[in-house]
Amino acid sequence: MHRKQITSFALSALPVLLTAGAALAADGADWAAPVETAAKTLTTTLVTIAGAIIGLGIVGYGIWAALNQRIELQKIWIFFVCGLLVSIGPGLMMWWINQVKSAG
């Protein structure tokens, strides 16, 4: 991983970590509510943006494949895996929050 990628990842994870830290610091309060709200907002935003980008990528690849008259299966698999991660990832994050909430 390059330094720029690490910085980008850290900056994107920072709001979630800050929300979780502030929620856990509240004594006796329902710590999961702010985390769930932040996670739902984050997932709906990311799914919307990523879904649009993947859709535009598939259309762009279709145009490119038609112009070049060839289809590369490796690129099709990349789109498939990206779509799978975008659709499954948010559900796994909410599942993880529910598991931590029920354990504590």
TIKOL-958779 format. One record per residue (C-alpha): residue number from 1; residue in three letters; x, y negated, z negated. Coordinates in Angstrom, 1 decimal, padded with zeros to 4 digits. Layout:
BEGIN
 resi resn     c1     c2     c3
  NUM  ALA      X      Y      Z
...
//
This chain:
BEGIN
 resi resn     c1     c2     c3
    1  MET  000.0  000.0  000.0
    2  HIS  001.3 -003.4  000.9
    3  ARG  001.4 -006.3 -001.5
    4  LYS -001.3 -008.2  000.4
    5  GLN -003.7 -005.1  000.1
    6  ILE -003.0 -004.7 -003.6
    7  THR -003.8 -008.4 -004.2
    8  SER -006.9 -008.2 -002.1
    9  PHE -008.1 -005.1 -004.0
   10  ALA -007.3 -006.7 -007.4
   11  LEU -009.2 -009.9 -006.5
   12  SER -012.3 -007.9 -005.3
   13  ALA -012.3 -005.7 -008.5
   14  LEU -011.8 -008.7 -010.8
   15  PRO -015.5 -009.8 -011.0
   16  VAL -016.6 -006.3 -011.9
   17  LEU -013.9 -005.9 -014.6
   18  LEU -014.7 -009.4 -016.1
   19  THR -018.4 -008.6 -016.2
   20  ALA -017.7 -005.2 -017.8
   21  GLY -015.3 -006.7 -020.3
   22  ALA -017.7 -009.5 -021.3
   23  ALA -020.5 -007.0 -021.7
   24  LEU -018.5 -004.6 -023.8
   25  ALA -017.4 -007.4 -026.1
   26  ALA -020.9 -008.2 -027.1
   27  ASP -021.5 -006.4 -030.4
   28  GLY -024.7 -004.4 -030.7
   29  ALA -026.0 -005.9 -027.4
   30  ASP -027.1 -003.8 -024.4
   31  TRP -023.7 -003.8 -022.6
   32  ALA -025.0 -001.8 -019.6
   33  ALA -027.5 -004.5 -018.5
   34  PRO -025.0 -007.1 -017.2
   35  VAL -022.9 -004.3 -015.7
   36  GLU -025.9 -002.8 -013.9
   37  THR -027.0 -006.2 -012.7
   38  ALA -023.5 -007.0 -011.3
   39  ALA -023.2 -003.6 -009.8
   40  LYS -026.6 -003.8 -008.1
   41  THR -025.8 -007.2 -006.7
   42  LEU -022.4 -006.1 -005.6
   43  THR -023.6 -002.9 -003.9
   44  THR -026.5 -004.6 -002.1
   45  THR -024.2 -007.3 -000.8
   46  LEU -021.4 -004.9  000.2
   47  VAL -023.8 -002.4  001.8
   48  THR -025.5 -005.1  003.9
   49  ILE -022.2 -006.6  005.1
   50  ALA -020.5 -003.2  005.6
   51  GLY -023.5 -001.8  007.4
   52  ALA -023.6 -004.7  009.8
   53  ILE -019.8 -004.5  010.4
   54  ILE -020.0 -000.7  011.1
   55  GLY -023.0 -001.2  013.4
   56  LEU -021.2 -003.9  015.3
   57  GLY -018.1 -001.7  015.5
   58  ILE -020.1  001.2  016.9
   59  VAL -021.7 -001.1  019.5
   60  GLY -018.3 -002.6  020.4
   61  TYR -016.7  000.9  020.6
   62  GLY -019.6  002.0  022.9
   63  ILE -018.9 -000.9  025.2
   64  TRP -015.2 -000.2  025.2
   65  ALA -015.7  003.5  025.8
   66  ALA -018.1  002.7  028.7
   67  LEU -015.6  000.3  030.3
   68  ASN -012.7  002.7  029.9
   69  GLN -014.8  005.8  030.7
   70  ARG -013.4  007.8  027.8
   71  ILE -014.5  008.6  024.3
   72  GLU -012.0  009.2  021.5
   73  LEU -013.3  011.5  018.9
   74  GLN -010.9  010.2  016.2
   75  LYS -012.5  006.8  016.4
   76  ILE -016.0  008.3  016.2
   77  TRP -014.9  010.2  013.0
   78  ILE -013.6  007.0  011.5
   79  PHE -017.0  005.3  012.0
   80  PHE -018.7  008.4  010.5
   81  VAL -016.5  008.4  007.4
   82  CYS -016.9  004.7  006.9
   83  GLY -020.7  005.0  007.2
   84  LEU -020.6  007.9  004.7
   85  LEU -018.6  005.9  002.2
   86  VAL -020.8  002.8  002.5
   87  SER -023.9  004.9  001.9
   88  ILE -022.7  007.2 -000.8
   89  GLY -020.3  004.8 -002.7
   90  PRO -022.9  002.6 -004.3
   91  GLY -024.9  005.5 -005.6
   92  LEU -021.9  007.1 -007.1
   93  MET -021.0  003.8 -008.9
   94  MET -024.5  003.6 -010.4
   95  TRP -024.3  007.3 -011.4
   96  TRP -021.0  006.6 -013.1
   97  ILE -022.5  003.6 -015.0
   98  ASN -025.4  005.7 -016.2
   99  GLN -023.0  008.5 -017.3
  100  VAL -021.0  006.0 -019.4
  101  LYS -024.2  004.5 -020.8
  102  SER -025.6  007.8 -021.8
  103  ALA -022.2  008.9 -023.4
  104  GLY -021.9  005.9 -025.5
//
